């Protein structure tokens, strides 16, 4: 909790509304499509701790070129 208090203090909160940038999302998506399969698996693994079969690397290698944002 102390770490969260340091990261999210009220001094950095402003009244401006949040803005979603679709172009930035498309750029980020293109960066990850070219990324190494092992690196992507390591990023995904904490979100799917119980998935062991098939190996995440194999799944990612099959789908990474087909995955895209809904706005792309």
Steps between C-alpha positions, in 0.01 A plus 500: 500500500784741574641448151159575348473818705832614357402416144147643511506815705233768459752761384507330160122482455348761271154581370581424134303208360682183400573463129529176307746517212415238236806584288729440797326167564556398137868597528539301823329202337743511207796502741375186675420316177869515413615400848670174588257220591682423827487867604126515431443175690684644800276809488182290481597225745421698823145553371452129429687322781301174473552453126777247445384303198538581223806714571426873470783541250328259264162670537649845448693392192173376347292811571730801527479596130119468501431700815407863447309777671133534416570845355778393262 
